Amino acid sequence: MSGGIEVLSRTQRIIVNQNRSVSIINAGPIGPGGLQGIQGLLGAQGIQGLLGPQGEPGVQGVDGPTGVTGDIGAQGAQGTQGVQGVVGPKGVQGAIGPVGSVGPEGIVWKGIWNSATAYLVDDAVSRNGTSYVAINTNTGDAPPSVNWDSLSVKGDTGATGPTGPQGSIGLTGSQGELGPTGPTGSTGAQGPTGLTGATGAQGLTGPTGLTGATGSQGPQGATGSQGPQGATGPTGAGLVVNSTGAGRKVTVASAAPSNPTTDDIWIDTSI
């Protein structure tokens, strides 16, 4: 054919003509397949054809079957807080209920524990910041003991809170009455020495005074320093000692020898 499109299927031949009419021709039975032909040579790339006109929309197809139900999705995020609803009207006053049964007797508060007070069962006292209730009658038995149960224990001192803001300055009060004179204060510390004043003018010379009495003898003066070394004196004639004989000796001393012999010579230096 020319100027149209031909589509072949196993049972039909569908031809779309240039005037967009469709011809469907039923085909005969399919004959046996022929032998596989030799692979032909690859043809040359054809020229790009012109873009065809927009086709008309096809007929709406039949709805497909309903799909399988999917799995439950994950939990959604928490929604935002809804707006506060309007307060409903006040309900009708209910009927008064029946009188309840009498409850057990409560404790009797007696204040700070006193050693002279006679306490009965259920009397309650406080001591050193802790409160107690008597479980037996007693007098002079200071809690805690077997006659008392603790009601509340003194808690620990809490942390110091932050300093509050500075309050505003209050109004100035009225002038108070003059108080009595206070006692005399203690003497203050000695103040610093003042600056030296300027030197005054030279006064007139006074008259000569009377001659005073002679003073007592003054103390012995300190020993003077060592005087300079004197000059060396002339050399003396010297001492000549002639000694002969065996065992003779010469002694120079300020005292005589203890056991002198007749042959010894003694020179006395004490003279």
C-alpha positions in Angstrom: 0.0 0.0 0.0 1.1 3.6 -0.2 0.3 6.6 1.9 -0.9 4.6 4.9 0.2 2.3 7.8 -0.2 -1.5 7.7 -0.2 -3.5 10.9 -0.1 -7.3 10.7 -1.1 -9.7 13.5 -1.7 -13.5 13.5 -5.5 -13.2 12.8 -6.1 -9.7 11.4 -4.6 -7.2 9.0 -5.2 -3.6 10.1 -4.7 -0.8 7.6 -4.8 2.9 8.6 -5.3 5.0 5.4 -4.2 8.6 4.7 -7.7 9.8 5.4 -7.4 8.2 8.9 -9.9 5.5 8.1 -9.1 2.1 9.5 -9.6 -1.2 7.5 -9.5 -4.5 9.4 -9.2 -7.6 7.1 -9.4 -11.0 8.7 -6.5 -13.1 7.7 -6.5 -16.8 6.8 -4.9 -19.5 8.9 -1.2 -19.1 9.5 1.0 -21.3 7.4 4.0 -23.2 8.7 7.0 -21.1 9.3 9.7 -20.9 6.6 13.3 -21.4 7.0 15.4 -18.8 8.6 16.7 -16.5 5.8 20.3 -15.3 5.6 21.0 -12.3 7.6 20.8 -9.3 5.3 23.3 -6.5 5.2 22.7 -3.6 7.5 21.1 -1.0 5.4 22.1 2.6 5.4 20.7 5.0 8.0 17.6 6.5 6.6 16.8 10.2 6.6 15.0 11.5 9.7 11.3 11.6 8.7 9.1 14.6 9.3 7.1 14.8 12.5 3.7 13.5 11.9 0.5 15.3 12.9 -1.0 14.8 16.4 -3.2 11.8 16.5 -6.7 11.9 17.9 -7.2 10.7 21.4 -8.0 6.9 21.6 -11.1 5.4 23.0 -11.3 5.2 26.8 -10.2 1.7 27.8 -12.1 -0.5 30.2 -11.3 0.0 33.8 -8.8 -2.6 35.1 -9.5 -4.8 38.1 -9.1 -3.4 41.6 -5.5 -3.9 42.9 -4.5 -5.7 46.0 -4.9 -3.8 49.2 -1.6 -2.3 50.2 0.1 -2.6 53.7 -0.9 -0.2 56.5 1.3 2.9 56.4 3.5 4.0 59.2 2.1 6.0 62.1 1.7 9.7 61.2 3.3 12.5 63.2 1.5 13.8 66.3 -1.0 16.5 65.3 -0.9 20.0 66.8 -2.9 20.7 69.9 -6.5 21.5 69.1 -8.2 24.7 70.1 -9.7 24.8 73.7 -13.3 24.0 73.5 -16.0 26.2 74.9 -16.9 25.6 78.5 -20.2 23.8 78.7 -23.2 25.0 80.7 -23.3 24.4 84.4 -25.0 21.2 85.4 -28.0 20.8 87.6 -27.3 20.7 91.4 -27.3 17.0 92.5 -29.1 15.7 95.4 -27.4 15.7 98.9 -25.8 12.3 99.6 -26.4 10.3 102.7 -24.4 11.1 105.9 -21.1 9.1 106.0 -20.0 6.9 108.9 -18.0 8.4 111.7 -14.2 8.3 111.0 -11.5 7.2 113.4 -10.4 9.7 116.1 -7.7 12.0 114.9 -4.6 13.2 116.7 -4.7 15.9 119.4 -2.0 18.5 118.9 -0.2 19.5 122.2 2.5 21.8 120.8 6.1 21.5 122.0 6.9 18.5 124.2 7.0 19.3 127.9 8.5 16.9 130.5 5.8 17.8 133.1 2.8 17.0 130.8 1.0 13.7 131.0 0.4 12.5 127.4 -2.4 10.2 126.3 -2.5 8.0 123.2 -2.9 10.1 120.0 -1.5 13.2 121.6 1.0 14.8 119.2 4.0 17.0 120.0 7.0 18.6 118.3 10.6 18.3 119.5 13.8 19.5 117.7 12.0 20.1 114.4 10.3 16.6 114.3 6.7 15.9 115.2 5.6 12.7 117.1 2.4 11.0 118.1 2.0 9.1 121.4 1.3 5.4 121.0 1.3 4.8 124.8 0.4 7.0 127.8 3.6 8.5 129.3 5.0 11.4 131.3 8.6 12.7 131.0 9.6 10.3 128.3 11.2 12.5 125.6 10.6 11.4 122.0 11.9 9.6 120.1 11.3 6.5 122.3 9.1 3.4 122.4 6.2 5.5 123.5 6.2 7.7 120.4 6.0 7.4 116.6 7.3 10.1 114.3 4.8 11.9 112.2 7.1 14.2 110.2 10.9 14.5 110.2 12.7 17.8 110.0 14.0 18.3 106.4 17.4 19.4 105.4 18.1 23.0 105.0 17.4 24.0 101.4 19.8 25.7 99.1 20.0 29.5 99.3 17.7 31.0 96.8 18.9 33.7 94.3 19.1 37.3 95.5 15.9 39.1 94.7 15.8 42.3 92.7 16.5 45.6 94.4 13.3 47.1 95.7 12.4 50.7 95.0 13.4 53.3 97.5 10.6 54.0 100.0 9.2 57.4 100.9 11.2 59.5 103.4 9.8 59.1 106.9 8.8 61.9 109.2 11.5 63.5 111.4 11.8 61.5 114.6 12.1 62.9 118.1 15.5 64.0 119.4 17.0 61.1 121.2 19.0 61.3 124.5 22.6 62.3 124.4 24.8 59.2 123.9 27.8 58.3 126.2 31.1 60.0 125.5 33.1 58.0 122.9 36.5 56.6 123.6 39.6 58.8 122.9 40.6 58.6 119.2 44.0 57.5 118.0 46.9 60.0 118.1 46.9 62.0 114.9 50.0 62.3 112.7 52.6 64.9 113.7 52.1 68.2 112.0 54.6 69.8 109.6 57.6 71.7 111.1 56.9 75.4 111.3 59.2 78.0 109.8 62.2 79.1 111.9 61.6 82.2 114.0 63.8 85.4 113.9 67.0 85.4 116.0 66.3 86.8 119.5 68.5 89.4 121.3 71.6 88.1 123.2 70.9 87.7 126.9 73.2 88.9 129.7 76.1 86.7 130.7 75.3 84.3 133.5 77.2 83.8 136.8 80.2 81.4 136.8 79.1 78.0 137.8 80.7 75.8 140.5 83.5 73.5 139.5 82.2 70.1 138.3 83.3 66.8 139.8 86.2 64.8 138.3 85.2 63.2 135.0 85.6 59.4 134.4 88.9 57.9 133.2 89.4 58.5 129.5 89.8 55.6 127.1 93.3 54.2 126.5 94.9 56.0 123.5 95.9 54.1 120.4 99.4 52.5 120.1 102.1 55.1 119.3 104.3 54.8 116.3 107.3 52.4 116.4 110.4 54.2 117.8 113.7 54.4 115.9 116.1 51.5 116.2 118.8 52.3 118.8 122.6 51.9 118.2 124.1 48.5 118.2 125.7 47.6 121.6 129.2 46.3 122.1 127.8 42.9 122.6 128.5 40.1 125.1 131.6 38.0 124.7 131.8 34.7 126.5 135.0 32.7 126.4 134.4 29.1 127.4 137.0 26.4 127.5 137.0 22.9 128.6 134.8 19.8 127.9 131.2 19.8 129.2 131.0 23.6 130.0 127.7 25.3 129.0 126.4 28.9 129.0 122.8 29.6 130.4 121.0 33.0 129.7 117.9 33.3 131.9 116.2 35.5 134.5 116.6 32.8 137.2 119.6 30.7 138.2 119.8 27.1 137.0 118.4 24.5 139.4 121.6 22.3 139.5 124.5 24.5 138.3 128.0 23.0 138.2 131.3 24.8 138.8 132.0 24.7 135.1 128.6 26.3 134.0 128.2 30.0 133.2 124.9 31.8 134.0 124.0 35.2 132.6 121.2 36.9 134.7 118.7 38.9 132.5 116.6 40.1 135.4 119.0 43.0 136.3 
